[in-house]
Amino acid sequence: MWDSETESLGGRESGNGALIPAKHGLKTDGFEQRGQSWFVSTDIQSDLLVQIGEVNFHLHKYPLISRCGRLSRIIYDSHEREPNKVTLDDLPGGPESFELAAKFCYGIAVDLTAPNISGLRCTAEYLEMTEDLEEGNLIFKTEAFLSYVVLSSWRDSIIVLKSCERLSPWAENLQIVRRCSESIAWKACANPKGIRWNYTGRPTKVSSPKWNDLKDSSPSRAVQVPPDWWYEDVSILRIDHFVRVITAIKVKGMRFELIGASIVQYASKWLPGLIRDGGGGSGGGEPTLEELTSVCSSNGNISRDSSSSGGSGSWKGGLHMIVSGNKDDPETIKAKDQRMIIESLISIIPPQKDSVSCSFLLRLLRMANKLKVAPALVTELEKRVGMQFEQATLSDLLIPSYDKSETTYDVDLVQRLLEHFLVQEQTECASSPSRQYLDKNMYEESQRGAVSSAKMRVARLVDSYLTEIARDRNLCLTKFQVLAEALPESARTCDDGLYRAIDSYLKAHPTLSEHERKRLCRVMDCQKLSIDACMHAAQNERLPLRVVVQVLFSEQVKISNAIANNTLKDTTEAGDQSQFQPMVSTRKTLLEGTPQSFQEGWATAKKDINTLKFELETMKTKYGALQNEMDSLQRQFDKMVPKPKQHSSSAWTSGWKKLSRLAKMNNMDTHDDSSDQPVADQTRKTPRRWRNSIS
């Protein structure tokens, strides 16, 4: 309500409400309603009937034509001599606003409130209540109230903007929507530390604090205002007004992640089924703007300073009623309105990559396909998803096929998303700026690592998606193959996921021919399968025989490489210790990538090999002792046998020499296997006996 103050301008006096002219001669006690008709409480009979819809106003010509230029022109420009009936079906604001304007013309106090100010302003403009007819007319009063009272208040600006929903295009032409949007944007971009006004969700202040709280009270202990304090209040607006507010906030320089979060909040409220956990509640018993919308009547004729009955009465300072411009509940919005909301939200999502989550974009894309949103906007949304495709989850990608496709899920959509992702990756690699303060090679390496990491995550996601859609009997082999081969080979370090998808497809399609099965298995690299996958594939009867052979061969190569690496490691341990560390890390990496079952089997085999090596060394030692004993016996025998008679025992001596020579040759072969010395050196160290053979 207009502030109570007294002034004297040209015979006028001010009361509790709008200013009342003092020079009209018709006295009245007010208006009274009888059914669908309004009558003026006066002794003079009414001479004018104003009809607005189904509501009739029995009024007098003079108070109206003295302030309303349109009514004056209609009455005096009419072909009838004195028309007694005027129909105003196109009057903005309806009967409620006209009632207030008529009271103003009769000099009755009118309460200006946030819910009725926009309708009253449009009605005054429609009736042409300008300063040319009367100084201080209704246009001047409503404009002053809008500029100095409404636009300076956070909640009043939102209430007025909400009430403008039923006043198009008058509210747009009178710049009410623009001014309220600008006011809301300025306040939303303000520093949260300087916010002192009420908003939905703000905790209620303690009415009777303790003495210790008063003693320790300081600005640092004040409740911190979160940066998203304005989300809930703005989310009650109609989509076109919400777009106006967000656009104004963007111009003011709001952070893009906050804008994206506000869009998610709005979508959670107005798009049922998109996000179920959205919407913040109010705190401390303060009524939310949405509650005020549902409680107040359409006219909202409540004074600014009046207290609510039955409430705590703690909420003060603000025009606290609202005109509901849309009577539909958000849960019952029609498909046409939902399509308009989705199209508007797509157009205002910030262009930055992480302004909204990929999950939100995919859910929005699901609803866009279901509601047949404009193809250009769907394509734009698909490109946005491609920018963040590595953040997607399998459940978000399982989008049903809403067209006449035979498949359960929209495989072509995922294919397009993957193509947008690859194009975006190539664009980022090609347009990466040079960094002078970093080494060029280090920067390229970091960029390559980030790209490969994103591609690897996408590869795992695509493999999981292929495994899921492979169970669809209507999925053709070509679509499966194209999607599996869309990513480069470097994106997958292990093809176990592809193998699972192929196996699922073979289970669901048992009628595939041999050629089709071979074609399907070409998307998989057998050398990239793990040991467990190779063991499963070797026993898989659904795979072609040639693929099984390739799997067995790759498994044999892996085992051979593992044994070779282990042998090289043992050799390095016997040599220089400085070469030991690289081999340990390589072996550790190999073991970490090997399944546990294979590690246990290899540990047992290695233990048996070490046991055999120990037994072999023991036999070598025993054989060396036997060789020494044989040499000592030979020397003793040479001493005992005389030289002349040496030739007489030629047969026994010859046999002994042959046995000795054979033993020495075996000893030399053993040393060749265990020592690094040349054979020639060993031969020189061992003296030969019995150089002359005896025939």
C-alpha positions, 0 to 999 in steps of 0.5 A, a space after each residue: 500500500 502507498 505509504 501514509 503521508 499528507 500533502 496538499 497539491 491543488 486541493 488534493 489530500 492523501 489517505 491510506 492508499 492512493 491519493 484521492 482527488 477532493 473536487 469530485 462531487 459524488 460521495 459514496 460509501 464504497 462498492 458492494 457486490 450482488 452476485 456477478 454485479 457491482 453497485 456503488 453505495 450512493 443515493 444517485 442512480 447509476 447511469 452507466 453499465 460497464 460489462 467485463 466478461 460475465 461481471 457487470 459494474 453499475 457506475 456513473 459516467 462523470 467520475 469515469 470520464 473525468 479520469 479515463 480517456 478511453 471511456 470518455 472517447 467511447 461515450 462521446 464518440 458513440 453514434 448513440 445519444 447517450 450510451 448506457 452500456 460499454 463492453 470491455 472484454 479485452 481489458 487487461 487485468 480483468 474485473 479485479 483490476 477494473 474494480 480498483 481503477 473504478 474505486 480510484 475514480 470515485 476517490 476510494 482508497 486503493 491498496 497498492 500491492 505487489 500482486 495487483 500493481 501490474 494488472 492495475 498498471 496495465 488497466 490504467 494504460 488501457 483506460 488512458 488514465 494520463 496526466 492530461 486528464 487529471 494530475 496525479 492520475 492512476 498511471 503516474 501512481 502505479 509507475 511510481 509504486 513500481 519504480 520506488 517500491 517494487 523494483 527495490 525489493 527482491 520478493 516483490 520483483 518476483 511476485 510482480 513478474 509472476 503476476 505478469 504471466 496473464 497480462 501479455 502483451 501489455 506487461 511487455 509493452 509497458 516494460 514491466 517484465 524487462 524492469 523486473 527481470 533486470 532487478 532480479 538479475 542485479 540482486 542475484 549477482 550481488 555478493 552473498 555477504 551483502 544480502 540482507 533481504 528475505 528469500 526462500 530457504 533462509 533460516 529464521 532468526 532466533 527470537 530470544 537469544 541467550 545472553 552468551 549468544 548476545 555477548 559473542 555475537 559478531 558479523 563473523 557468526 552470521 549465517 552464511 548465505 549460499 551462492 545458490 540462494 536465488 534458485 528456488 525463488 526464480 524457479 517459480 517463474 514461467 519459462 519465458 520469464 525465467 529465460 529473460 531472467 537467466 539472460 539478464 544474469 548472464 549479461 551481469 557476469 554470473 559464473 556459468 556453473 551457477 547458471 547451469 545449476 539454476 537451470 537444473 533446479 528449474 527443470 526438476 520442478 517443471 519437467 516431471 520425471 526428469 530429476 526426482 531429487 530437485 527443489 529446495 525447501 524453505 526453512 524456519 516457517 517462512 512462506 515460500 513464493 510458491 506457497 503464497 501463489 497457491 494461497 492467495 486469491 486472484 485479486 490479492 487485495 491485502 495491505 502491505 503491513 497487515 499480519 497474517 492470521 494464524 501465522 507467526 507474523 514474523 515475516 515482515 517487510 515486503 508485499 507478501 501476496 502473489 497473483 497466480 498466472 498459471 493454475 496448472 500444477 507442474 505435475 500436470 503440464 501438457 506435452 506441448 508446454 513441456 516441449 516448449 520448456 525443453 526447447 527454451 532450456 536448451 537455448 540458455 544452457 551456458 556453452 562451457 563444458 561443465 556448466 551442467 552434468 552429462 547425466 542431466 543432458 542425457 535425461 533432457 535428450 531422452 525427453 526431447 526425443 520423446 516429445 519430438 523437439 525441433 531437430 535443430 535443438 536436438 542436434 545442438 543438445 547431442 553436440 553438448 553431450 558429445 563434449 562430456 561423453 566420458 562422464 556418461 553412465 550406462 543407465 543414461 545411455 539406455 534411451 528407448 527408441 521412440 520412433 518406428 525403429 525395431 530395436 529396443 534402444 536408440 542405437 543410432 543416437 549413441 552412435 551420433 553421440 560417439 561421433 560428436 565426441 570423437 570430433 570434439 577430441 580431434 578439435 581440441 587436439 588440433 586447436 590446443 594453444 602453445 604454452 611458452 612457460 612449459 616445455 613443448 614435449 611435456 605439454 604434448 605428453 600431458 594432452 595426449 594422456 588426458 585424451 587417451 584417458 577420456 577415450 579409454 573411459 568412453 571405450 569401457 562405456 561403449 563396451 558395456 553398452 554393447 553388452 546390454 544391447 546385444 541381447 536385443 534379437 532385433 539388433 542387426 550385425 551391422 549396427 553392432 559392428 559399426 558401433 564397436 569399431 567406431 573408436 580407434 584401436 588405441 582406446 582399448 588396452 584390453 578387449 575383454 569388454 568387447 569379448 563379453 559383448 560378442 559372446 552376448 550377441 552370439 547367445 542372443 543370435 544363435 542362427 548366425 552363419 559361419 561367415 557372420 560369426 567370423 565377421 563379428 569376431 573381427 572387431 576383437 583383437 585376440 592379443 588384447 584378451 586377458 588370461 581368463 578371457 582366453 581360457 573362456 574363449 578356448 572352451 566357447 563353442 559359439 566362437 568360430 574355430 579359427 578364432 579359437 586357434 588365434 586365442 590359443 596361440 595368443 595365450 601361448 605367446 603370453 605364457 612364453 613371454 612371461 617365462 622369458 621375462 622370469 628367466 631374464 629376471 633370474 639372470 639379472 639377479 645373478 649379475 649386476 644388482 644395478 640392473 635388478 630394479 627395472 626387471 622387478 618393476 616389469 615383473 611386478 607389472 606383469 603379475 598385477 595384470 595376470 589373473 590370480 589363478 595363473 599366478 598361483 599355478 606359476 608359483 607352484 611351477 617355479 617352486 618345482 623348478 627350483 627343487 630340480 635345480 637344487 637336486 642337479 647341483 647336488 648330483 654335480 657335487 657328488 660326481 666331482 667327488 667321485 672323479 677325484 677318488 678315481 684320479 687318486 686310485 689311478 695314481 696309486 695304480 701307476 705306482 704299484 705297476 712296474 714300467 716294464 710290465 705296464 704293457 702286459 696289462 694292456 687290456 685292463 689299462 686300456 679299458 680304465 683309460 677309456 672310462 677315465 677319458 669318458 668321465 672327463 668329457 662328461 665333466 667338461 660338458 657340465 662345466 660348459 653349461 654352468 660356467 662362462 669360461 671357454 672350453 679351451 681354457 677348461 681343457 688347458 686346466 685339466 691335464 691329459 693322461 695316457 697320451 699314448 694308446 696301447 694297442 
